[in-house]
Amino acid sequence: MTTKLEAAQIAMRVGTAVIANGTQPDVLTRIFQGEQVGTVFDSSTRLRGKKRWIAFASNARGQLVVNDGAREAVLQGRASLLASGVVRVLNEFAAQDVVQVVDEQGVELGRGIANFDSREASRLIATTNKSRQRAKDRVLITRDNLVVDHPSGR
């Protein structure tokens, strides 16, 4: 049952999910005709386009491990991910690759498209407190390219 509910959660992020008895005759036809069969899960918040691709269709190439402050900012959906909130970079990735955003315990908080490759991201993290770079030059993932609470992080 847990797996079914997890699948419903994923489906709800992109549309509607129905859990029904697949052994019943014509169950799919009946569902698509609007008959009340099984349990319907619907969501008012759905991922579309690029964010759906980031969350479900892309392969994450690396990880950005964030501190508690960045963790809260990411989970609240308030801001882009800045270098000052990242404590380390794991694995190699290129700019524009999808990466996982994880907390220091390794729990996935979301996924996003990296603005920099892993080497440049590591350099920015190491120098961010020592230099006075413009804020936009320290944004590792912009808010528009960040999907929070990716299901595989549970």
C-alpha positions in Angstrom: 0.0 0.0 0.0 2.9 2.4 0.8 4.2 2.0 -2.8 0.7 2.8 -4.2 0.5 6.0 -2.1 4.0 7.1 -3.2 3.0 6.5 -6.8 -0.1 8.6 -6.2 2.0 11.4 -4.8 4.2 11.5 -7.9 1.2 11.3 -10.2 -0.5 14.2 -8.3 2.5 16.4 -9.0 1.8 16.1 -12.7 -2.0 15.4 -12.8 -4.5 13.1 -11.2 -4.1 9.6 -9.9 -6.6 6.8 -9.5 -5.9 3.6 -7.5 -8.3 0.9 -8.7 -8.6 -2.9 -8.8 -6.9 -3.8 -12.1 -8.5 -7.2 -12.1 -12.0 -5.8 -12.7 -13.2 -5.9 -16.3 -12.8 -2.7 -18.3 -11.6 -0.8 -15.3 -9.6 1.7 -17.3 -12.4 2.3 -19.7 -14.8 2.9 -16.8 -12.3 5.3 -15.2 -11.9 7.3 -18.4 -15.6 7.5 -18.8 -15.9 9.2 -15.5 -17.3 6.3 -13.4 -16.4 6.5 -9.7 -14.0 3.5 -9.6 -11.3 3.2 -6.9 -9.8 6.1 -5.1 -9.0 9.4 -6.9 -6.1 11.6 -5.8 -6.2 15.1 -7.3 -4.0 18.1 -6.7 -4.4 21.8 -7.2 -0.7 22.3 -7.6 0.9 20.6 -10.6 4.3 20.7 -12.1 4.4 21.7 -15.7 7.0 21.8 -18.5 10.6 22.3 -17.4 9.9 21.7 -13.7 8.2 18.4 -14.4 11.3 17.4 -16.5 13.7 18.5 -13.7 11.7 16.5 -11.1 11.0 13.3 -12.9 12.6 12.9 -16.3 16.1 14.0 -15.7 19.1 12.2 -14.3 20.9 14.0 -11.5 24.6 14.2 -12.2 25.8 15.5 -8.8 24.8 16.9 -5.4 25.0 20.2 -3.7 25.0 19.8 0.1 23.4 22.7 1.8 23.6 24.2 5.4 20.6 24.6 7.6 19.9 28.2 6.5 19.9 27.2 2.8 17.8 24.1 3.6 15.1 26.3 5.1 15.3 28.8 2.2 15.0 26.0 -0.3 12.1 24.2 1.5 10.2 27.5 1.8 10.7 28.2 -1.9 11.8 31.7 -1.1 15.0 32.1 -3.0 17.6 30.8 -5.4 20.4 28.6 -4.1 23.5 30.8 -3.4 27.0 29.5 -3.0 27.0 30.8 0.6 24.5 28.2 1.5 26.3 25.2 0.1 28.9 23.4 2.2 30.2 21.0 -0.4 29.9 19.6 -3.9 29.7 15.9 -4.6 30.4 14.2 -7.9 31.3 16.0 -11.2 28.7 17.8 -13.3 28.6 20.4 -16.1 26.8 23.7 -16.1 23.2 23.1 -17.1 23.2 19.6 -15.6 20.5 18.6 -13.2 21.8 18.2 -9.6 20.3 17.1 -6.4 20.1 19.5 -3.5 20.6 17.6 -0.2 20.9 18.5 3.4 23.9 17.6 5.5 22.3 14.3 6.4 21.9 13.4 2.7 18.2 13.9 2.5 17.2 15.1 -0.9 15.3 18.4 -0.7 14.9 19.0 -4.4 16.6 19.1 -7.8 17.7 21.9 -10.0 19.7 23.0 -13.1 23.2 24.1 -12.1 24.4 27.4 -13.4 28.1 26.3 -13.0 30.0 23.1 -13.4 31.2 21.3 -10.3 34.7 22.8 -10.3 33.4 26.3 -10.6 30.7 25.7 -8.0 33.4 24.4 -5.6 35.5 27.4 -6.2 32.6 29.7 -5.6 31.8 28.0 -2.3 35.4 28.3 -1.1 35.7 32.0 -2.0 32.1 33.2 -1.4 32.8 34.5 2.1 36.2 36.0 1.1 35.1 38.0 -1.9 32.5 40.6 -2.7 31.1 39.1 -5.8 27.7 40.3 -7.1 24.9 38.1 -5.8 23.9 37.0 -9.3 27.4 35.7 -9.8 27.0 33.4 -6.8 23.7 31.8 -7.7 24.3 28.1 -8.2 20.6 27.3 -9.0 18.0 30.0 -9.8 14.6 29.7 -8.2 13.0 29.1 -11.6 15.2 26.1 -12.2 14.7 24.5 -8.7 12.0 21.9 -7.9 11.6 21.4 -4.2 10.7 18.1 -2.4 11.6 15.7 -5.1 9.8 12.4 -4.3 12.9 10.2 -4.4 14.2 12.1 -1.4 11.8 10.4 1.0 
